[in-house]
Amino acid sequence: MFKTVHEAVVFVKECRGLVKDAAGVEIVIAPPFTAVHPVAEAARNTNIGVAAQNLYWEREGAFTGEVSAAMIKEAGAEYVIVGHSERRRLFGETDAMVNRKVVAAIGGGLTPIVCVGETLDERERNETLNVLDRQIKDGLDGLTADTIAGLVIAYEPVWAIGTGRNATAAQAGEAHAHIRARLRQWFGGDAAENCHLIYGGSVKPDNIRELVAEADVDGALVGGASLDVRGFADIVARAAGRRLAV
């Protein structure tokens, strides 16, 4: 919940100049709902895509305060973040709710960026891989291999978000390799190889290269470091050659 419409547009206008020559990396900006349309206009005909930060699974109805996939698509976004750890932790989103949102996003022509990851308590109990299995199995329930191939999955260890602590590259690589293996097991090789797996958790310019050097880390879901336009552009430049920076 950062940046007014004006601030978000200024950010994108500066960012598009800084990243216009970035090669081999997809760039996505996820502003608040109020700024999705003006940011999409500012990013038009550039190499920057636009995501919403959330959505509701119904197309329309008496759901005061909610925003549908169709509304987000019309506003100009191509992506939507689903199941972010803050949505799960602060607003009680479950794997079943994440699944409904993923299905709605796909049905509405959006690419979901589906977030998964364990809490500190779960990691200390050595439950990380079991938590990932559950979130992937339940959150992606009913999807086809072709659909999985077009998804983005963001691994965000909750204990490394906003804390200044980040998973080591090896820890991130281990989790990503496990996710990729499960996708291969449950949805097939093509789906597993084409699905973008990105890492989120205190990503900064000084650790992005080490993270994306891991074989199964395709990019980053950048949190607080994305609020500074030059810092974000630096992350994009250092991630060039991988797949995605959000």
Secondary structure, DSSP 8 states (H G I E B T S, - for coil): ----HHHHHHHHHHHHHHSTT--S-EEEE---GGGHHHHHHHTTTSSEEEEES--BSSSSSS-TT--BHHHHHHHT-SEEEES-HHHHHHH---HHHHHHHHHHHHHTT-EEEEEE---HHHHHTT-HHHHHHHHHHHHTTT--HHHHHT-EEEE--GGGSSSS----HHHHHHHHHHHHHHHHHHH-HHHHHHSEEEE-SS--TTTHHHHHTSTT--EE---GGGGSHHHHHHHHHHHTTSSEE-
